[in-house]
Amino acid sequence: MDFNVTQETVAINEVVFEGNAEQPVDLDLTLPDYCPDMARVLKCQVTPMISSRQMNGAELTVEGKTMIRLLYVDDGMKSVHCMEQSTAFSATFSLKTEPMSPIVQVSASVDYVNCRAVSSRRADIHGAFTLHARVQDKCMRQVMADASGCGIQLNKKVVPVSNIVGMAERPFTVSEVLDLPQGKPSAVSILRSGCVARVTDYKAIANKVIVKGDLTIRTLYCSEDDSMELTEHTIPISQIVDLEGIEDDCICDVRFDVLSSDLQLKADSSGENRLICAEVRLAAVVSAYRSAEVPMICDAYSTDYEVKCDSREVSLEKVLEVLCRDSTAKFTFDLPSDDITNVCDLWSEAGPASSEVSDGKLLIKAPLTICMLALDSSCTPVYFERTAELQYDWEIPSDVQSVRADPCITVLSSSFSLMGADRIEVRVEFRVEGCVYATCQQQAMCSLEPDEENPKQRQQTAALTLYFADQGERVWDIARRYSTSVDAVMRENGLENDRLSERGMLMIPIC
């Protein structure tokens, strides 16, 4: 039998693993001797910080540390103090097979935190957080790319995809000595700090990515007169990340992750604590894709014989856009009482982002907790928080049928303005990052064989058949019904497109 089949090995992106691992937080925290007694706990904050994610064969190991920060008021009920402690964590995820070129995404979300003051020197802290792991890989698949002979007719399709090049991560440390601004009082203790790193530019060259950005450090400290003061410093950062196979034509998702931070007060030449020694551990993370085309045979038949064939559904993805968009949200809340005279600090914490499709838009959302440290009319520190939701809408192109996203939302800054004695308006600037993919489920032929012992039975011997076609019908479906070739039908009727634009009569040549 004169029948030939051409097979091709193509790369197809697949999610090879998705899983969660709960991590308990159990801590009996004792205040050191230099800390005053606590009269009331204001806030217990648990922050999981992922420091590494390593693939070792078919195992993904995630390591990091959990920062526990306790804000409390001392016996005088006028001063706020902070106690920090960290504990290490490690989790292992087992995959079914070893990935070739994995792109690993790991995030953490706090489930709950309970804090109880056992005494003026001890606090009992219980909680849990969940690690979410997702591994995408480049998998090699055999597909039929062509076939000829025995009157075979092929419905071919070339599908644009984005193939994984790989992922690389470069940890680095930023160490800076920061001066308190002129006009600010000297510091006694650091109450809270927040670090945000953002990418401002990058350039991909042969096997390397040059990444530039900035690191913003926001610090709340207690001064000698027990007042709370805010400072903000921005530091330029840059890194070179090695990634085998990356070129300037690659599609890149580039981010800076803050892994840990350590801020310590230091005296200047005058002996006052006007210096902050900051050591921030970060990672430059690059995920890269390359545009490609996957040839596939979606359907087949023979004009001469019945055909034995087998097909399977293949999931394909193409990166539509790598999001790196800044946006702003405003919220208005009631204050807990009209007794609030001053908001000393306000910060926002975004939870894990998710996405959904609605009315032609991709809605990217993340839960938001707005935290406020304030003073009441008696100058007693109080803490309260409000919840909200951040949302960013991305317009889906009209020619795209299905999309998915791996979004991340990072709060860049938060500001506020008091609206009278009982209302506050909060402005949150945030960044949306991550890839948006066009997805499709495609039937692809994996085997095809004409059955020479089972020739096609012709219903008639006429050279032409008249067929009344409806608008939108495909020439492929009509030709298959009459066991003739698509080219013959299109040539006989002077057609240029496979799908008919209007109703009409077609002449069907019988091969």
C-alpha positions in Angstrom: 0.0 0.0 0.0 1.4 3.3 -1.1 0.7 5.3 2.1 3.1 7.4 4.0 2.8 9.2 7.3 5.1 11.9 8.7 5.4 12.2 12.5 6.9 15.2 14.3 7.9 15.7 17.9 6.6 19.0 19.3 6.9 20.7 22.6 3.6 21.3 24.5 3.3 23.2 27.7 1.5 21.3 30.5 0.7 21.9 34.1 2.3 18.8 35.6 1.6 19.5 39.2 -0.7 21.6 41.4 -0.8 21.1 45.2 -1.0 22.7 48.6 0.8 22.1 51.9 -0.4 23.5 55.2 2.3 24.7 57.6 1.5 25.1 61.3 2.6 28.1 63.4 3.0 27.3 67.1 5.1 29.6 69.2 5.5 30.4 72.8 7.0 33.9 72.6 8.8 35.3 75.6 9.8 39.0 75.7 13.5 39.5 76.2 14.8 41.4 79.3 15.2 44.7 77.4 11.5 44.8 76.4 9.0 46.4 78.7 5.9 44.4 80.0 2.9 44.2 77.7 -0.4 45.5 78.8 -2.3 44.8 75.6 -1.6 43.1 72.3 -2.4 45.3 69.3 -1.5 43.1 66.4 0.1 39.7 65.9 1.2 39.4 62.3 2.5 36.2 60.6 4.4 36.6 57.3 5.6 33.5 55.4 8.7 34.4 53.3 9.8 31.9 50.7 13.6 31.9 50.3 14.1 29.0 47.8 12.2 26.6 45.6 14.4 23.8 44.2 13.5 21.0 41.9 15.5 17.8 42.6 14.4 15.1 40.2 10.6 14.7 40.7 10.6 16.5 44.1 10.0 20.2 44.7 11.4 21.5 47.9 10.3 24.9 49.3 12.1 26.5 52.1 11.7 29.8 53.9 11.0 31.4 57.2 8.0 32.6 59.1 8.3 36.1 60.5 6.1 36.7 63.6 5.8 40.3 64.6 4.0 41.3 67.8 2.9 44.9 68.3 1.8 45.7 71.9 1.3 48.5 74.3 3.3 48.7 77.5 2.1 49.3 81.1 1.9 53.0 80.6 -0.6 52.5 77.7 1.2 55.3 75.8 4.0 53.5 74.0 4.0 50.9 71.2 6.6 48.2 71.1 7.5 45.5 68.7 8.9 42.0 69.2 10.0 39.9 66.2 10.9 36.3 66.0 11.3 34.0 63.0 11.1 30.2 62.5 12.2 28.2 59.5 9.9 26.0 57.5 10.4 23.5 54.7 7.9 21.5 52.6 8.4 18.9 49.9 6.0 18.2 47.0 6.3 15.0 45.0 5.6 15.0 41.3 4.8 12.0 39.2 7.6 12.5 36.8 10.8 14.7 36.6 10.1 17.9 34.6 12.4 18.9 31.8 12.2 22.7 31.9 10.0 23.5 34.9 8.5 26.9 35.7 7.7 26.8 39.4 5.3 29.1 41.1 4.9 29.0 44.9 2.9 31.4 47.0 1.8 31.5 50.6 -1.5 32.5 52.2 -2.1 32.9 55.9 -5.1 30.8 57.0 -5.5 32.1 60.6 -3.6 33.6 63.6 -4.6 33.4 67.2 -2.6 35.3 69.8 -3.1 35.1 73.6 -1.2 37.0 76.2 -0.4 34.4 78.9 1.3 37.0 81.1 2.9 40.4 80.8 6.0 38.6 79.5 4.6 35.8 77.4 2.3 35.3 74.4 0.9 32.1 73.1 0.7 32.2 69.3 -1.1 29.6 67.1 -1.9 29.7 63.4 -1.3 28.2 60.0 -0.5 29.2 56.5 -0.7 27.3 53.2 1.9 26.9 50.5 0.5 26.8 47.0 2.7 25.1 44.4 2.3 24.9 40.7 4.7 23.4 38.2 4.5 24.0 34.4 6.7 22.0 32.1 7.6 21.6 28.4 6.5 18.1 27.4 7.5 16.4 24.1 4.6 14.8 22.2 4.5 12.8 18.9 1.9 14.2 16.5 1.1 13.4 12.9 2.2 16.3 10.7 1.4 14.9 7.2 0.2 11.8 5.3 -0.1 10.9 1.6 -1.4 8.2 -0.6 -4.6 6.1 -0.9 -6.7 9.2 -1.6 -6.1 10.5 1.9 -7.6 14.0 2.7 -6.2 15.9 5.6 -7.6 18.8 7.7 -4.4 20.4 8.8 -4.0 23.2 11.3 -1.0 25.1 12.5 -1.6 26.3 16.1 0.5 29.2 17.5 1.9 28.4 20.9 4.4 29.7 23.4 7.0 27.1 24.4 8.8 27.2 27.7 12.4 28.2 27.5 13.0 27.9 31.2 13.1 29.7 34.6 16.0 31.1 36.5 16.2 32.7 39.9 19.1 34.8 41.2 19.1 35.6 45.0 21.0 38.7 46.1 21.4 41.0 49.1 21.0 44.7 49.3 22.9 46.2 52.3 22.5 50.0 52.9 22.9 52.4 55.7 20.0 54.8 55.6 19.9 58.3 57.2 16.8 59.6 59.0 15.5 62.6 57.1 16.4 66.1 58.4 13.7 67.3 60.8 12.9 63.8 62.0 13.7 63.0 65.6 16.2 60.3 66.4 14.9 56.7 66.9 14.6 54.5 69.9 13.1 51.4 68.3 11.8 50.1 65.0 8.1 49.2 65.2 7.4 48.1 61.6 9.0 48.0 58.2 7.8 47.1 54.7 9.9 46.4 51.6 8.6 46.5 48.1 10.8 45.7 45.0 9.6 46.4 41.5 11.1 45.9 38.0 11.4 49.1 35.9 13.2 47.7 32.9 14.9 44.5 31.6 16.8 43.4 28.5 17.2 39.8 27.3 20.4 38.9 25.5 22.1 35.6 24.7 21.6 33.4 27.8 21.2 36.4 30.1 18.7 38.9 31.3 19.7 42.3 32.7 17.1 43.4 35.2 16.7 46.9 36.7 14.4 48.2 39.3 14.1 49.8 42.7 13.6 48.8 46.3 11.4 50.9 48.6 11.8 50.5 52.4 9.2 52.1 54.5 9.9 52.3 58.3 7.8 53.1 61.3 9.9 53.9 64.4 9.4 55.1 67.9 11.2 58.3 68.8 12.6 59.4 72.2 9.4 61.3 73.1 7.3 58.1 72.3 5.9 59.6 69.1 5.6 57.3 66.0 7.5 58.5 62.9 7.5 57.3 59.3 10.4 57.3 56.8 10.7 56.0 53.3 13.8 55.3 51.3 14.2 54.1 47.7 17.3 52.3 46.5 18.1 51.4 42.8 18.8 47.7 42.2 20.0 45.7 39.2 21.0 42.1 38.5 22.1 39.8 35.7 20.3 36.5 35.6 21.7 33.6 33.7 19.1 31.5 31.7 20.2 29.0 29.1 18.5 29.4 25.8 17.0 32.9 26.3 17.3 35.4 23.4 16.0 38.9 22.7 13.0 37.4 20.9 11.7 35.6 24.0 8.6 36.5 26.0 9.8 37.2 29.6 8.0 37.4 32.9 10.5 39.2 35.2 10.0 40.0 38.8 11.8 40.9 42.0 10.7 38.9 45.1 11.5 40.1 48.6 12.7 37.1 50.6 13.6 38.7 54.0 14.6 42.0 55.6 16.5 43.0 58.6 16.6 46.6 59.9 18.7 47.7 62.8 19.2 51.1 64.4 22.7 52.6 64.6 24.2 55.7 66.2 25.7 58.3 63.9 28.8 60.4 64.8 26.8 62.5 67.3 25.8 59.4 69.2 22.1 59.6 68.2 20.2 56.7 66.5 19.8 58.4 63.2 21.0 55.6 61.0 19.1 52.5 59.9 21.2 49.5 58.8 19.1 47.7 56.2 19.9 44.2 54.9 17.3 43.0 52.4 17.4 39.6 50.8 15.8 39.5 47.3 15.6 37.3 44.2 15.4 38.2 40.6 13.1 35.7 38.9 12.8 35.2 35.2 10.4 32.9 33.3 10.9 32.8 29.5 8.8 31.6 26.6 9.4 31.5 22.8 6.7 31.7 20.1 6.3 28.6 18.0 3.9 26.8 15.7 2.6 23.3 16.2 1.5 21.5 13.0 -1.4 19.1 13.6 -3.9 16.9 11.7 -7.3 17.6 13.2 -9.3 15.2 11.0 -8.8 12.9 8.0 -10.6 10.6 5.6 -9.9 8.8 2.3 -11.8 9.1 -0.9 -11.0 5.4 -1.7 -11.1 3.5 1.6 -12.5 3.5 5.0 -9.9 4.8 7.5 -8.8 3.5 10.9 -7.8 6.5 13.0 -7.2 7.5 16.5 -7.0 11.0 18.0 -6.5 12.6 21.4 -7.2 16.0 22.9 -4.1 18.2 23.4 -4.1 21.3 25.5 -2.2 24.2 23.9 -1.4 27.7 25.3 -0.1 30.9 23.9 1.1 33.9 25.9 -1.1 36.8 25.0 0.6 39.3 27.3 3.0 39.5 30.2 1.2 41.8 32.6 3.2 44.5 34.5 0.5 47.1 35.1 0.2 49.6 37.9 -3.2 50.6 39.1 -5.0 52.5 41.9 -8.0 51.7 44.1 -9.8 53.9 46.6 -11.9 52.8 49.6 -13.8 54.7 52.2 -14.4 53.2 55.7 -16.0 54.2 58.9 -13.5 54.6 61.8 -14.3 52.4 64.8 -15.3 55.4 66.8 -15.2 59.2 66.7 -12.5 58.9 69.4 -9.7 58.5 66.8 -7.6 61.7 66.8 -4.6 60.6 64.7 -3.7 57.7 62.3 0.0 57.1 62.9 0.5 54.4 60.2 -1.6 52.7 57.6 -0.4 49.8 55.4 -2.1 47.2 53.2 -1.5 43.5 52.7 -2.7 41.7 49.5 -3.6 38.0 49.6 -3.2 35.5 46.8 -4.6 36.7 43.5 -7.1 34.8 41.4 -8.8 35.4 38.0 -12.1 34.8 36.3 -13.8 35.6 33.0 -16.9 37.8 32.9 -18.4 39.8 30.0 -15.4 39.6 27.8 -13.0 40.6 30.5 -10.5 38.8 32.6 -11.1 40.0 36.2 -7.9 39.7 38.4 -8.7 40.0 42.1 -7.0 39.7 45.4 -8.3 40.1 49.0 -6.9 43.2 50.8 -6.4 43.8 54.5 -6.0 47.5 55.4 -4.1 47.9 58.7 -4.3 51.1 60.8 -2.3 52.1 63.9 -3.8 55.1 65.5 -4.2 57.2 68.7 -7.4 57.9 70.5 -8.4 61.1 72.4 -6.3 60.0 75.4 -3.3 59.3 73.2 -3.6 55.6 73.8 -2.4 53.5 70.8 -5.2 51.5 69.1 -5.1 49.1 66.2 -7.9 48.2 63.8 -8.2 46.8 60.3 -10.7 46.7 57.4 -11.0 44.2 54.5 -11.6 45.1 50.8 -10.8 43.6 47.4 -8.4 44.8 44.7 -9.5 44.2 41.1 -7.9 44.8 37.7 -9.8 44.2 34.5 -8.1 43.0 31.4 -9.9 43.2 28.1 -9.9 39.8 26.2 -9.3 40.1 22.5 -12.4 39.4 20.4 -10.7 36.5 18.5 -9.7 34.6 21.7 -12.1 31.9 22.9 -10.6 31.0 26.3 -8.0 32.5 28.6 -6.3 31.8 31.9 -3.8 33.7 34.0 -1.2 33.2 36.7 -1.5 36.6 38.4 0.2 38.2 41.3 -0.8 41.5 42.9 1.6 43.5 45.0 0.8 46.6 47.0 3.2 49.4 46.1 2.0 52.0 48.6 -1.0 53.1 50.7 -2.1 56.5 51.7 -5.1 58.0 53.5 -7.0 61.1 54.3 -9.4 61.7 57.2 -12.9 62.7 56.2 -14.2 64.2 59.4 -14.1 62.5 62.7 -15.5 59.1 61.7 -14.5 58.4 58.1 -11.3 57.7 56.3 -10.4 57.4 52.6 -7.7 55.0 51.7 -5.8 55.0 48.4 -3.9 51.9 47.4 -1.4 51.7 44.6 -0.8 48.2 43.4 1.0 46.3 40.6 -0.5 43.3 38.6 2.1 40.9 37.2 1.9 37.5 35.5 1.2 35.9 32.2 -2.2 35.8 30.4 -2.6 32.8 28.2 -4.9 31.9 25.3 -5.9 28.3 25.8 -7.4 25.8 23.4 -8.3 22.1 23.5 -7.3 20.6 20.1 -8.1 17.2 18.7 -5.0 15.8 17.1 -4.5 12.7 15.1 -2.0 10.3 16.6 -2.6 7.3 14.2 -4.1 6.9 10.7 -4.3 3.9 8.4 -6.5 3.3 5.3 -8.2 -0.1 5.3 -7.5 -1.5 1.8 -9.9 -4.4 2.5 -12.7 -2.0 3.0 -13.1 0.3 -0.1 -15.6 3.1 -0.1 -19.0 2.2 -1.5 -20.2 4.8 -4.0 -23.9 5.6 -4.0 -23.9 6.6 -7.6 -21.7 6.8 -10.6 -22.5 10.4 -11.7 -19.5 12.6 -12.2 -21.2 15.6 -10.5 -23.7 15.9 -7.7 -25.7 19.1 -6.9 -25.7 20.1 -3.2 -27.6 23.0 -1.6 -25.3 24.4 1.1 -26.2 26.7 4.0 -24.3 29.8 5.0 -21.4 28.9 7.4 -21.0 25.3 6.2 -17.4 24.1 5.8 -16.3 22.7 2.5 -14.3 20.1 4.4 -17.6 18.6 5.9 -19.3 18.6 2.5 -16.4 16.9 0.7 -16.1 14.3 3.5 -19.8 13.5 3.2 -19.4 12.7 -0.5 -15.9 11.1 -0.2 -14.4 13.6 -2.6 -11.5 16.0 -2.2 -11.7 19.5 -0.7 -9.5 20.9 -3.6 -11.9 19.4 -6.2 -15.0 21.0 -4.6 -13.3 24.4 -4.2 -11.8 24.4 -7.7 -15.1 23.3 -9.3 -17.1 26.1 -7.6 -14.4 28.8 -7.6 -14.2 29.0 -3.9 -11.4 30.7 -1.9 -12.5 30.0 1.7 -13.3 26.8 3.4 -16.3 28.3 5.2 -19.2 29.4 3.0 -20.2 33.0 3.3 -23.8 32.5 1.9 -26.3 29.9 0.9 -26.1 28.4 -2.5 -25.8 25.5 -4.8 -22.5 23.6 -5.1 -21.4 21.2 -7.7 -19.7 18.2 -6.1 -17.3 16.3 -8.3 -17.1 12.6 -7.5 -13.5 11.4 -7.4 
